[in-house]
Structure formats: C-alpha cells, structure tokens
C-alpha cells in the first residue's frame, strides 16, 4: 500500500507529513539526525506499515483489526514477527517515539497539550491514520487509535488513556524491538517441535488459551494463571482425561497456611465449605478430634465435595506433568473480567470451559454437549477418558504478530524477558497475598 498524496492540501496535514515534522524536531537534537529522517521516511513508505492511506476515518483503526484466527504457534506468526522486527528496527533508527507525559486522564472530548504528543506516539506505531492532524483535541480519530493500541497490548479497549495505557505507551521502541527479537527465538524453538494437528496452547503472559485445529484457532478462552510467587510452569503434555464434578484436594501448603488458621477462628469453616477430612486408610476424621493449635492436620487428606462452591466447580482437565498442575473451571467467574489475571497457585482456570471440553471429548462416543451438561447439572461424579489425547502446550510469549501490521505485546509478568520495564504492571505483593477470609472463595487450586 502506498501513501496517497491526492488528499493532501494546504489546510490538512497528512499523517506522513505530521510524523515527519514532529520526528524532525526531535531528530535534530540527536546525532545522525539526517540518517534518522531518512530511515523514518523509508518506514512511512513501507508497504507493510498498516492502514496509512489519507482517507482515514474512525473505522480505519478499529479493535476488530487486532483479532485473528491465526494461532500464535504458526509459520505465519514467524513471518509476521520478522516483518514487525524490520518495522520496529526502522522506528528505532528513526529516533523511536516520544514519551507521553503522564498525570492526566485523556479521553474523547478532552483538550490537552499532551494530545499532540499522543497523536505522534500512535502514528509512529501505526495505530493512527494519515490525516488525523496535530490538534490538541482528543477526537474520534484518537479515540479509535487508542482503542486499537489498547487491544494490541491486552488492555481494555475503552479509549481512556490512564495508568496501564501510559505505562504501555512509554516503553521505548528499542525495548519493544528487543522484546520482539526475544520472542521470535522462543517461537522458532517451539515450531521446531511437532505441535500436532489439534492442540491447546496456554499463553501465560497473555492469560489466554487457544484451541487450534488444522492451523486455525477454533476457540479462544480467557484464563487465570499463576501468581508471581506461584508461577504456572512451561510444559508440553497431552490431555488424557476430564473429570466432571470433581473433588478438590487441598495440598499441604493450603492446609498449613490457610485451613489451620481459619479453623482456629471458625470451627465451622470446613463444614460450611463442604470439606471433609480423611486419614491414610480412607476413614473420615471429625474436625473436632484434631488439635488445630498444632500442625497435626497436615498429615490428613482434605477433600472438598463436588458442588457450586467447589474450587474447581464443574470440570477438571487432566494431563500428566511433573508439576501436578491442571486446567479447571472456577466458581469465581468474576476473575475473568480482571485486567491482571495472575491469581492462581499455578493451575489454569478456563472461562467458558464447557465449550473447550465438548471440543476435547468430541471423539468419545456418548459424550456430546447434551450429555455433559446433564451430568454436570445432576452433580454426578463422572470421568471421560479421551480416545485421542490432545496435545497441550503451556508457553511464555510476551510479543507476537499474526499480521505484520498488528503487533501484540503483553506484560512480562514473570520477568523472563530480561528488562524490568517490560513487567509494566508493577504488581505488589498485596495483590498476591492469600485471602485469609476464604482461600476457596478465590478458587485456589493449591498448586
């Protein structure tokens, strides 16, 4: 796609002229300013740099353009990511993008001296169209561009520039380039292995799940993954078994850190949460016989019965792995609407999990959606053994592109990219502190 000059006139500033003009001011203060200008000029002429024609309107930069049916693990992603690296290299050579001054909330209708800088930032990254101009007004052009930027960074696409949006915008272009290069290597290593024709991918930093078949994403699910101090592991396995209306077994760490203190405060806690205690012979132990002022309880098995308050709710998805983690439903559906979905103890909670298990179990005779829903509704304990185990891959990808013009970034939540600024959320220890009132209310899986 080439940039049209026909729509330009003396009263209308094209996006190309706007970016070149604002970049020239900053480039003039840097060594090699002439080189930077040439590099940025070449970038703006590049055919892979998005929807940059001068007929821009609010539809030319919308959130829908960010969505894709192409999986993160694909040769198309490798190609698109390499093209994105070339584009970001040109941006870095051209002087990068400006830092947007923080301190005020920007949204549609606002007039601010910060908005022209915001326009430049969005324009250089390809989120804002050519003739959006340099006005200090936060208009519909800027609103659409901000929403596109937010969608590419895994943020709520509400068009409001504040906290997390500022942090994402003010990561330097050189750091973003390095992030792309780091993740290109991760993807190449993964694609060197056999993923399977039909598989599930959990992308931990994105807290999202893809169900992939024949090279296309057939389902996407929002996920909740491990806390910083209880990280979800990277692994490769095969889903072999589904538990409907499963029991939940509390690990020793939960018994010690949560159950014992709670029972000291409220002796009815276990009964109210349908949790029973068993000894090594399978005999049920009355809670009243245990000395809760000691650690005697850790030698027993704590099992929560199936039901609405069960920590795994309706479904547990099993796959052999040395970390004893699994995927599951949760009674706390509100967690899926949170921006920071790093709340589990290592296992992965799946939104709309029944859609996923119907897809997983489709080759097992007698287990269609109607039967699965009937069993769950009846609170019956049932297992489904998959005739054709489905590969599952837990991965860590913080930057990717399934289209060269739509580059996705996510927080480096576990600090694995090597640059602290890429862990933009700056989550505090408080955000991950155990819920001392009720660990099961948060759907804690214990791993």
N, C-alpha and C positions, 0 to 999 in steps of 0.2 A: 504494500500500500504506500503510495507517495502522498506527500502533503500538497493539497490544493492551494494555489495562490489566487484563484479567481474570486474567492470570497473576501479577500483582504481589501481594506480601503483605509483612507486616512483616519477614520473615526473608530475603526475596530482593530484592536490589537490581537493578532493571531497567537495561538499558543506557542508556536515555534519562535516568533519574534519576542514574545513575553519571556520565555525561558532563556533565550539567548541574551536578552537585555539584562535580566536580573542576574544571570550567571556571569555576565561580563563584569559587572560591578565587583563581585566577589573574586573573580579570577584575576582581576587587575592587581589585587593585593597579594597574589601568590606567585612564586617562581614559576616560570614556564606558562605564563598566562595565555600567550598566543597558542601554545600547544593545547592547553585546556579548552580554549574556544573551538579549535578545530575538531578536537575529539568530541565535544558536546554537539557540534554541528553535524558531525557524521552520525552520532547517536540519533538525533532528531530525524535524520533522513532514512534511518534503518527501516526496512520493511517489516521487522518483527516487533516493533515497539507499540503495539496496541492500536486503539481506535483513535487516530490522531488527525482525522480529516477536519476541515474547518466548518463542517456542517454539524458541529457538536450541539447536542441538547441534553437534557437530563436523562434521556433514555440511552445515551451513548456510553454511560459509565455506571451501569447498574449492578446490583448484587448478583442477579441471575447469571451474569457472565462469569462469575467466580466458580460456579458449580460445574462439575464434570462427572461423566460416567467412567472416565479412565482411572484405573487403580493407581495408587502410589507406587506399587511394585509393577513397573512395566517398562518396556523399551522406549515407549513414547515419553515417559517421565524422564528417562536418561537424556533423550534428545532435547526435550523442552528445558530441562535443567541446565544443560550445556549452553543452549541459546540464551537462557537467562543470565548465566555467568558471563557470557560475552557482553550482554547489555549492561550488566552491573559493573563490569570492568570499564566500559566506556563512561559510565556515570562517575566512577571514581577518578578516572583520568580527567574528566571534565570539572573536577572540583567537588564532586559529591552534591549533597543537597543541604540546604540551610537547617539549622536547629530552630524549631518553632518555639518562641517564648511561651513558657507555661505561666499559669497564675490566674487565668480567667476561663470560664466555660464558654466555648464557642458553639453556636448552633444557628439554625436558619433564622434570619431576621436581625442578627447581631451586626453592629457596625464596630470595627476594631482595626487598629493599626497592625494587629497580628495577622489579619486575614490575608493581605497580600503575600506575606511570608508563607502562610499555609498554602495558598494557591501555588506558589513556586514549588514547595515541597511535594505537593500532589502531582503537579505537572511533570516534574523530573522523573518520578516513579511510574508515570503512565496512567495515573488514576483520573487526571483531569484533562479535558479536551482542549483543542487548539484555541478557540476564540472565547475562552472564559474570561479573559481580561485580567486587569490588576486592581479591581475595585476593592475597597475595604469592607464591602457588604458581603455577609455570608448568605449567598443567594442559593437558588435551586441547583446551579451548576456545582457549587462547592458541596452542598448537601449530598448530592448523588456521588460525588468523588470521595467524600469522607466515608460514606457507607460502603463503597467498593473497597477502599483501603481497609476498613474495619473487618469486612468479610474475609479479606486475604490474610488477615492477622488473627483470625479466630476470635474476634471481638464482637459483641452485639452490634449489629449494623443499624444503629439508631441515629447516626448523623451528628451526634453530640461529641465534641472534642473536649475531653477532660482526662483525668487520671491515667488510665491504661492506654488510651489512644495517644496521649502526649508521649508516654514512655516508648511506645512502639515507633512513633514518628521520629523520635530523637535518638534512635540507634543509628550510628553513622553508616554511610554507604559502604565504607571499607569493611566494617564488621559484618554487614549483611552479605557482602561478597564472600568473606571468609566462611560464613555460615553455609552458604550455598555450596562452596567447594568441599567443606567437611561432609555434608550430607550426600553429595554426589558420590563420594567414595563409599559411604555406607550403602547406598542403593546399588552400586556396582557389585559390591561384595554379596549382597543378598540375591541379586539376579543371577549370580554365578551358580546358584543352587537351584534345584528343582522345586518350585513352589507348589506344583500341582495345577490341574485344570480347574479345580473347585477348592477354594480355600478361604480362610478367615484371617484378617490382619487386625491386630490391635496396635494402633499407633499411640504410644504412651504420652508424648508431649501434647498431642492434639486431643487426648482423651476421647478418641473416636474409634469406631470399628467399621471395617469394610468386609462384606461378604462378596467374593469375587467368583465369577464363573465365565469361562471362555474369554478371558481378557477384558471383561466389563464388570463394573460394580453393579450388583443387582440389589443390594441392600446397604444402607448406611445406618449406623446406630451411635447415639451419644453414649459415652461411657463415663464411669467414675473409676479412677485408678489410684495407685498407692501414694501415700504421703511421702514427703521428702525423707523422713526418717524410717519409713517402712515401704521401700520402693517396690513397684511392680517389676519383676525381673524380665530381662530379654530372654526369649526362649523359642524353640521350634518343637512342635509336637503334633499329635493327631487327636482330634475329638472322637472319643470312642463310645461315650455313654452319656445319657441325660437322666437326671433324677427329677421326677415330678413330685411336688410337695415334699421336699427333702427335710431330713433332720438337720439341725445345725449343732456342731460340736465345738464347745469353747476350748481353745488352746490354753495351755498352762499360763501363758503370758496374760491372757484376759482374766483367768481365774485369779491370778495373783494381784494384778493391777486394778481390776475393776470389780469383780464379783465379791471378793472378800471385804473390801471397804464398803461396798453397797450393802452387804448383808449385816455389817456392823451397825449401820444406820437404820436399816429397814429389814427386819427378819422375814417380811412377807414378799420381798423382792422376787425371789425365784418363782414362787407360786404365781405371782401376778404376770410374770413373763413366760409362763409355761415351760420352765426349765427344770429338768429332773436330774438327780444325781445317781450314778451307778458305780459299784465297786468293780474290781477286776474280774469277778465271777458273773457280772451282769445283774447282780442283785441291786434293787433300788434302795438308796440310803435316805432316810428322812433328814431334812436340813437341820432339825432340832438336835440331832445327835452329833453334829460337828462343832468343834470349838473354833468359832470364827475370829477369835483373838490370836490365833496361831495360823500357820500355813498348812495345817492338816488337810485343807480342802484340795490342795494341788494334786494329791495322789488319786483323786476320783475323776470320773468322766462326767462332764456336764453336757446334757443334751437338751436342745430346745425342740419341742414338738412342732410338727407342721401346722401352719395356720397363718392368719393375716399378719401377726407380729413376728413371725419367724424371720431371722436375719437374712435369709436367702429367699424369702417369700415363696414364689411358686416353682422356681426352676433352678437347678444346678447343672452346669455344663462341665463335664469331666474330660481331662486329657492327662496322660502320665507325664510327670515332670518332677525333678528333684526338689523343687521349691514348695511343693504341696499347695500350689495356687490353683484357682479355677475361675470360671465365669459364672455369674448368677444374677438373679432378679433381686430386687430390694423393696422393702415396704416404704422406703423413704424416696418416693418419686420426685420430690421437690429438689433433690440434689442435682438432678439432670439439668435444671434451669440455671444452676450456678455458673458463673464465669470460671472460677477456679475449681475444677472437679478433681482435686487430688486429696481425697478424703478417706480412702480405704486403707487397709493394712497390708495391701499387696495384691489381693484378688481384684477382679474386674467386674463391676456391676454394669448391666446392659439395659439401656432403655428399649422399650418395645421388644423385650426378649422373646416373646412368644412368636413373633414373626421370624426371628432367627432360628428357633428350634424347629418350627414347621419346615423351614428350608433344609435344616440339617437332617431331619428324620424322614424326608420325603420318600426315600427308597425302602423304608421299613414297612412291610405290609401291616395294615390295620391301624397305622398311626397318622391319620390325616388331621387337619386342624380341628375338625369337629370332635374327634375322639380325645385329642389332647385337651381341649377346652373343657370337655365333660369331666375328665379325670381331675383336672385342677379344681374345678368348681366343687367336686364331691370331696375334696381334701383327701383323696386316696394316695397312698404311697405307691408309686409305680416307677419302674426303670425302663428306659428304652436303649437297647444296645444297637448301635449303628452298624448296618451291614457293610457299609463303605465308609470307614473312618475318614473324617475331613481334616486335612492339614490346618494347623493354626500357628500363626507367627506373631509373637509379641516383639515389636520393634521400637526403635527410638529415632524418629525422623522429625527434625525441627524446621526443615525448609525443603520445599519441593515445588515442582511446576508440572502440571499435566498439559499446560498450554504455555508457550514461551512468553506470552504477554500477561499471564496471570500467575504471579509468583507468590506462593504461600509461605508464611512464617509463623512459628509458634514459640512460646517461651521455652527456654532451655531449663525446664523445671528441675531436673536433677543435676544441673551444672556439668554436663558432659561435653559441651562444645568448646570449652576452654576459655571462654570470655565471660566474666561475671555480668557484664551489662546485658547479655542475651537472656539472662534469667530476670526479665523485666518485672515480674510480678512482685518481687521482694516480699515474698510471703513470710510472715512472722511465725515464731514458734507457737504463739497463741492460736493461730489458725489451725494448727495441727494438734493442739492439746486434746487429750481424751475427754470425752463427755462424761464427767463424773456423775451426772444425774442418771444417765441411762445409756450405756455403750451400745445396746441393741437398738435404741431409737435411731441411731445413725446407720444401722445396718452393718455393724462392724463384723467383718468376716474372720477376723482373728489372724490373718496372715499378711 
